[in-house]
């Protein structure tokens, strides 16, 4: 496997990423675009995206992990992050991926985690060959209310920004929360979708993955929702990670069989 940092511009800001290319004699190979969660990075918690990318490379599958604007090594500040901006970055990333030499453009999947799963769902409009959604957000308003606890959201919105675990979150992001409906993009999507979530997820309630299942249930025979017993939001145990990686690889192999 070869590893190469990449950059591309979107809306005037530089987006940083990491490209994993498999060692293969094939003239073309499938590829996966990774989209991280809210104010996370292209590595994600306990390097879970890196681990997955390495396993994909061993199977002859390339991957591109990006930092959204205002996150990780990409340009921008967290207070300027918006949902529409994240969607634009994801669109620019999949366009960039399609231009890479040796990538089979008919075999590009998008893998998103948490809010990145919701953003990945909006890319259904750009016809990826499959979507893999790890603990994806369906109702961002509910998740936000869980995070801010007993604070009143209307009062929170009066401030120019909020302190989110040491990061600035601006008003524009908060204003866009209620209008974010990622599952709506899956209702007409005819390609395979896999949703994987832990039963002990306290960040994105498990019932939210049911909203995804309801949206895509009849669209494709490979569509499936899979629950990992005892796993938390970040799949932060070795057994839950092993199941997560195994289910993801099995699904992608079926998609590209």
C-alpha beads as a LAMMPS data file, in Angstrom:
LAMMPS data file: protein, C-alpha beads

257 atoms
256 bonds

1 atom types
1 bond types

-500.0 500.0 xlo xhi
-500.0 500.0 ylo yhi
-500.0 500.0 zlo zhi

Masses

1 110.0

Atoms # bond

1 1 1 0.000 0.000 0.000
2 1 1 1.215 3.501 -0.803
3 1 1 0.196 6.515 1.249
4 1 1 0.077 10.037 -0.157
5 1 1 -1.189 13.334 1.293
6 1 1 -3.439 15.234 -1.101
7 1 1 -4.927 18.723 -1.243
8 1 1 -7.653 20.331 -3.302
9 1 1 -9.470 23.635 -3.168
10 1 1 -13.151 24.085 -2.511
11 1 1 -14.883 27.442 -2.205
12 1 1 -11.515 29.107 -1.735
13 1 1 -10.337 26.859 1.102
14 1 1 -7.716 24.143 0.996
15 1 1 -8.962 20.684 1.910
16 1 1 -6.405 18.190 3.178
17 1 1 -6.704 14.472 2.720
18 1 1 -4.835 11.178 2.729
19 1 1 -4.833 8.789 -0.200
20 1 1 -4.378 5.031 0.368
21 1 1 -3.563 3.138 -2.824
22 1 1 -3.415 -0.653 -2.859
23 1 1 -0.543 -2.619 -4.317
24 1 1 -2.196 -4.454 -7.176
25 1 1 -1.533 -5.508 -10.757
26 1 1 -5.027 -4.432 -11.737
27 1 1 -5.294 -1.463 -14.080
28 1 1 -8.275 -0.152 -12.124
29 1 1 -9.573 -0.603 -8.611
30 1 1 -12.558 0.409 -6.443
31 1 1 -12.251 3.315 -4.026
32 1 1 -13.947 4.557 -0.866
33 1 1 -14.385 8.169 0.251
34 1 1 -14.306 8.583 4.049
35 1 1 -16.291 11.394 5.711
36 1 1 -15.697 11.999 9.416
37 1 1 -18.087 13.162 12.120
38 1 1 -18.729 16.626 13.516
39 1 1 -15.452 18.519 14.150
40 1 1 -13.512 15.248 14.062
41 1 1 -10.651 14.494 11.643
42 1 1 -9.778 12.178 8.777
43 1 1 -8.372 9.672 11.308
44 1 1 -11.542 9.634 13.468
45 1 1 -11.595 8.389 17.066
46 1 1 -8.874 5.859 17.939
47 1 1 -7.707 5.992 14.295
48 1 1 -10.665 3.896 13.193
49 1 1 -10.642 5.341 9.657
50 1 1 -6.933 4.558 9.254
51 1 1 -7.471 0.977 10.376
52 1 1 -10.355 0.551 7.939
53 1 1 -8.383 2.091 5.064
54 1 1 -5.524 -0.337 5.649
55 1 1 -7.874 -3.300 5.564
56 1 1 -9.437 -2.015 2.359
57 1 1 -5.995 -1.667 0.758
58 1 1 -5.231 -5.280 1.627
59 1 1 -8.335 -6.199 -0.406
60 1 1 -7.264 -4.117 -3.412
61 1 1 -9.512 -1.142 -2.573
62 1 1 -8.206 2.434 -2.501
63 1 1 -9.495 5.091 -0.129
64 1 1 -9.476 8.829 0.367
65 1 1 -9.856 10.278 3.864
66 1 1 -10.464 14.036 4.040
67 1 1 -10.601 16.669 6.740
68 1 1 -13.672 18.840 6.266
69 1 1 -13.110 22.602 6.305
70 1 1 -12.412 23.895 9.799
71 1 1 -11.323 20.416 10.901
72 1 1 -8.000 18.638 11.187
73 1 1 -5.400 20.052 8.798
74 1 1 -7.828 21.694 6.371
75 1 1 -8.209 25.450 6.148
76 1 1 -10.987 27.286 7.933
77 1 1 -12.148 27.620 11.529
78 1 1 -14.683 25.551 13.415
79 1 1 -16.920 28.594 13.970
80 1 1 -17.362 28.870 10.210
81 1 1 -18.412 25.229 9.724
82 1 1 -21.912 24.858 8.276
83 1 1 -23.900 21.898 7.025
84 1 1 -24.050 23.320 3.518
85 1 1 -20.277 23.807 3.629
86 1 1 -19.727 20.190 4.673
87 1 1 -21.983 19.027 1.845
88 1 1 -19.991 21.135 -0.614
89 1 1 -16.687 19.677 0.643
90 1 1 -18.045 16.143 0.234
91 1 1 -19.186 16.900 -3.315
92 1 1 -15.767 18.337 -4.171
93 1 1 -14.077 15.275 -2.657
94 1 1 -16.054 12.760 -4.698
95 1 1 -15.375 14.802 -7.841
96 1 1 -11.657 14.767 -6.980
97 1 1 -11.751 11.016 -6.374
98 1 1 -13.355 10.345 -9.751
99 1 1 -10.400 12.058 -11.472
100 1 1 -7.738 9.871 -9.866
101 1 1 -5.814 7.545 -12.218
102 1 1 -6.750 3.859 -12.021
103 1 1 -9.911 4.467 -9.977
104 1 1 -12.873 2.589 -11.407
105 1 1 -15.494 5.355 -11.361
106 1 1 -18.262 2.738 -11.469
107 1 1 -16.991 1.386 -8.125
108 1 1 -16.815 4.367 -5.777
109 1 1 -18.425 4.012 -2.358
110 1 1 -18.862 6.650 0.347
111 1 1 -18.330 5.782 4.009
112 1 1 -19.514 8.296 6.577
113 1 1 -19.512 8.256 10.361
114 1 1 -21.966 10.087 12.634
115 1 1 -22.668 13.493 11.038
116 1 1 -20.386 12.323 8.226
117 1 1 -22.909 9.533 7.661
118 1 1 -25.629 12.112 7.194
119 1 1 -23.433 14.083 4.803
120 1 1 -22.588 10.847 2.945
121 1 1 -26.318 10.262 2.459
122 1 1 -26.641 13.566 0.612
123 1 1 -24.102 12.225 -1.910
124 1 1 -26.729 9.712 -3.025
125 1 1 -27.642 12.471 -5.469
126 1 1 -24.187 12.028 -7.082
127 1 1 -24.701 8.313 -7.788
128 1 1 -21.984 6.506 -5.810
129 1 1 -22.028 2.729 -6.221
130 1 1 -22.753 2.222 -2.500
131 1 1 -23.061 3.966 0.863
132 1 1 -21.711 2.685 4.171
133 1 1 -23.052 4.609 7.155
134 1 1 -21.531 4.135 10.602
135 1 1 -23.805 5.393 13.411
136 1 1 -25.261 8.005 11.041
137 1 1 -27.167 11.061 12.194
138 1 1 -30.745 11.187 10.942
139 1 1 -32.221 13.805 13.297
140 1 1 -29.474 16.317 14.048
141 1 1 -31.744 18.421 16.234
142 1 1 -32.234 15.519 18.640
143 1 1 -28.478 14.824 18.756
144 1 1 -27.747 18.512 19.420
145 1 1 -30.233 18.634 22.287
146 1 1 -28.537 15.561 23.790
147 1 1 -25.141 17.298 23.591
148 1 1 -26.185 20.642 25.059
149 1 1 -28.065 18.936 27.871
150 1 1 -30.447 21.103 29.863
151 1 1 -29.601 24.298 27.998
152 1 1 -32.479 25.753 25.982
153 1 1 -31.668 25.663 22.255
154 1 1 -33.444 28.980 21.658
155 1 1 -31.234 30.618 24.289
156 1 1 -28.142 28.984 22.818
157 1 1 -28.988 30.432 19.399
158 1 1 -28.878 33.976 20.772
159 1 1 -25.113 33.706 21.315
160 1 1 -22.716 34.361 18.385
161 1 1 -21.165 30.958 19.027
162 1 1 -21.177 28.121 21.539
163 1 1 -18.259 26.378 23.229
164 1 1 -18.445 22.781 22.022
165 1 1 -15.834 20.812 23.979
166 1 1 -13.207 23.461 23.317
167 1 1 -14.256 24.291 19.751
168 1 1 -16.258 27.281 18.523
169 1 1 -19.551 26.402 16.831
170 1 1 -21.168 29.302 15.007
171 1 1 -24.796 30.329 14.778
172 1 1 -25.117 29.432 11.102
173 1 1 -24.466 25.758 11.835
174 1 1 -27.093 25.792 14.591
175 1 1 -29.597 27.551 12.326
176 1 1 -29.217 24.819 9.687
177 1 1 -29.768 21.917 12.084
178 1 1 -33.550 21.694 11.847
179 1 1 -33.542 21.664 8.033
180 1 1 -31.026 18.833 7.701
181 1 1 -32.876 15.706 6.510
182 1 1 -30.280 13.239 5.195
183 1 1 -32.634 10.271 4.890
184 1 1 -34.710 12.128 2.307
185 1 1 -31.866 11.641 -0.197
186 1 1 -32.153 7.846 0.090
187 1 1 -35.797 7.452 -0.804
188 1 1 -35.055 7.293 -4.544
189 1 1 -31.513 5.899 -4.275
190 1 1 -31.354 2.532 -6.031
191 1 1 -27.812 1.506 -5.027
192 1 1 -26.832 -0.557 -1.939
193 1 1 -26.773 1.041 1.513
194 1 1 -25.388 -0.468 4.725
195 1 1 -26.069 1.125 8.126
196 1 1 -24.046 -0.118 11.108
197 1 1 -24.655 1.092 14.648
198 1 1 -23.952 0.042 18.221
199 1 1 -26.813 -0.791 20.568
200 1 1 -25.183 1.323 23.318
201 1 1 -24.822 4.481 21.211
202 1 1 -25.631 7.430 23.495
203 1 1 -24.672 10.132 20.966
204 1 1 -26.952 9.141 18.090
205 1 1 -29.957 7.262 19.509
206 1 1 -30.320 3.812 17.974
207 1 1 -33.831 4.549 16.762
208 1 1 -32.352 7.067 14.299
209 1 1 -30.882 4.214 12.242
210 1 1 -34.438 2.925 11.888
211 1 1 -35.240 6.123 9.972
212 1 1 -32.543 5.175 7.463
213 1 1 -33.900 1.665 7.181
214 1 1 -37.390 3.016 6.530
215 1 1 -36.035 5.293 3.795
216 1 1 -34.068 2.679 1.847
217 1 1 -35.733 -0.606 2.808
218 1 1 -37.231 -1.565 -0.545
219 1 1 -34.711 0.051 -2.879
220 1 1 -32.072 -2.688 -3.201
221 1 1 -31.683 -6.311 -2.022
222 1 1 -28.303 -5.576 -0.379
223 1 1 -29.669 -2.760 1.761
224 1 1 -29.282 -3.671 5.406
225 1 1 -29.179 -2.270 8.934
226 1 1 -26.808 -4.090 11.259
227 1 1 -26.586 -3.555 15.018
228 1 1 -23.459 -4.416 17.007
229 1 1 -24.469 -5.505 20.485
230 1 1 -22.873 -3.407 23.235
231 1 1 -20.995 -1.067 20.887
232 1 1 -20.932 2.649 21.658
233 1 1 -21.020 5.557 19.204
234 1 1 -17.326 5.314 18.357
235 1 1 -17.110 1.512 18.356
236 1 1 -14.421 1.891 21.016
237 1 1 -13.701 -1.738 21.815
238 1 1 -11.702 -4.320 19.893
239 1 1 -14.652 -6.735 19.441
240 1 1 -16.980 -3.986 18.167
241 1 1 -14.317 -2.740 15.747
242 1 1 -13.704 -6.234 14.433
243 1 1 -17.413 -6.642 13.729
244 1 1 -17.595 -3.192 12.178
245 1 1 -14.695 -3.848 9.807
246 1 1 -15.896 -7.344 8.957
247 1 1 -19.437 -6.206 8.097
248 1 1 -18.116 -3.297 6.038
249 1 1 -15.722 -5.442 4.001
250 1 1 -18.317 -8.167 3.457
251 1 1 -20.818 -5.608 2.213
252 1 1 -18.392 -3.926 -0.216
253 1 1 -17.264 -7.277 -1.611
254 1 1 -20.919 -8.171 -2.267
255 1 1 -21.508 -4.804 -3.933
256 1 1 -18.504 -5.166 -6.234
257 1 1 -18.692 -8.924 -6.771

Bonds

1 1 1 2
2 1 2 3
3 1 3 4
4 1 4 5
5 1 5 6
6 1 6 7
7 1 7 8
8 1 8 9
9 1 9 10
10 1 10 11
11 1 11 12
12 1 12 13
13 1 13 14
14 1 14 15
15 1 15 16
16 1 16 17
17 1 17 18
18 1 18 19
19 1 19 20
20 1 20 21
21 1 21 22
22 1 22 23
23 1 23 24
24 1 24 25
25 1 25 26
26 1 26 27
27 1 27 28
28 1 28 29
29 1 29 30
30 1 30 31
31 1 31 32
32 1 32 33
33 1 33 34
34 1 34 35
35 1 35 36
36 1 36 37
37 1 37 38
38 1 38 39
39 1 39 40
40 1 40 41
41 1 41 42
42 1 42 43
43 1 43 44
44 1 44 45
45 1 45 46
46 1 46 47
47 1 47 48
48 1 48 49
49 1 49 50
50 1 50 51
51 1 51 52
52 1 52 53
53 1 53 54
54 1 54 55
55 1 55 56
56 1 56 57
57 1 57 58
58 1 58 59
59 1 59 60
60 1 60 61
61 1 61 62
62 1 62 63
63 1 63 64
64 1 64 65
65 1 65 66
66 1 66 67
67 1 67 68
68 1 68 69
69 1 69 70
70 1 70 71
71 1 71 72
72 1 72 73
73 1 73 74
74 1 74 75
75 1 75 76
76 1 76 77
77 1 77 78
78 1 78 79
79 1 79 80
80 1 80 81
81 1 81 82
82 1 82 83
83 1 83 84
84 1 84 85
85 1 85 86
86 1 86 87
87 1 87 88
88 1 88 89
89 1 89 90
90 1 90 91
91 1 91 92
92 1 92 93
93 1 93 94
94 1 94 95
95 1 95 96
96 1 96 97
97 1 97 98
98 1 98 99
99 1 99 100
100 1 100 101
101 1 101 102
102 1 102 103
103 1 103 104
104 1 104 105
105 1 105 106
106 1 106 107
107 1 107 108
108 1 108 109
109 1 109 110
110 1 110 111
111 1 111 112
112 1 112 113
113 1 113 114
114 1 114 115
115 1 115 116
116 1 116 117
117 1 117 118
118 1 118 119
119 1 119 120
120 1 120 121
121 1 121 122
122 1 122 123
123 1 123 124
124 1 124 125
125 1 125 126
126 1 126 127
127 1 127 128
128 1 128 129
129 1 129 130
130 1 130 131
131 1 131 132
132 1 132 133
133 1 133 134
134 1 134 135
135 1 135 136
136 1 136 137
137 1 137 138
138 1 138 139
139 1 139 140
140 1 140 141
141 1 141 142
142 1 142 143
143 1 143 144
144 1 144 145
145 1 145 146
146 1 146 147
147 1 147 148
148 1 148 149
149 1 149 150
150 1 150 151
151 1 151 152
152 1 152 153
153 1 153 154
154 1 154 155
155 1 155 156
156 1 156 157
157 1 157 158
158 1 158 159
159 1 159 160
160 1 160 161
161 1 161 162
162 1 162 163
163 1 163 164
164 1 164 165
165 1 165 166
166 1 166 167
167 1 167 168
168 1 168 169
169 1 169 170
170 1 170 171
171 1 171 172
172 1 172 173
173 1 173 174
174 1 174 175
175 1 175 176
176 1 176 177
177 1 177 178
178 1 178 179
179 1 179 180
180 1 180 181
181 1 181 182
182 1 182 183
183 1 183 184
184 1 184 185
185 1 185 186
186 1 186 187
187 1 187 188
188 1 188 189
189 1 189 190
190 1 190 191
191 1 191 192
192 1 192 193
193 1 193 194
194 1 194 195
195 1 195 196
196 1 196 197
197 1 197 198
198 1 198 199
199 1 199 200
200 1 200 201
201 1 201 202
202 1 202 203
203 1 203 204
204 1 204 205
205 1 205 206
206 1 206 207
207 1 207 208
208 1 208 209
209 1 209 210
210 1 210 211
211 1 211 212
212 1 212 213
213 1 213 214
214 1 214 215
215 1 215 216
216 1 216 217
217 1 217 218
218 1 218 219
219 1 219 220
220 1 220 221
221 1 221 222
222 1 222 223
223 1 223 224
224 1 224 225
225 1 225 226
226 1 226 227
227 1 227 228
228 1 228 229
229 1 229 230
230 1 230 231
231 1 231 232
232 1 232 233
233 1 233 234
234 1 234 235
235 1 235 236
236 1 236 237
237 1 237 238
238 1 238 239
239 1 239 240
240 1 240 241
241 1 241 242
242 1 242 243
243 1 243 244
244 1 244 245
245 1 245 246
246 1 246 247
247 1 247 248
248 1 248 249
249 1 249 250
250 1 250 251
251 1 251 252
252 1 252 253
253 1 253 254
254 1 254 255
255 1 255 256
256 1 256 257
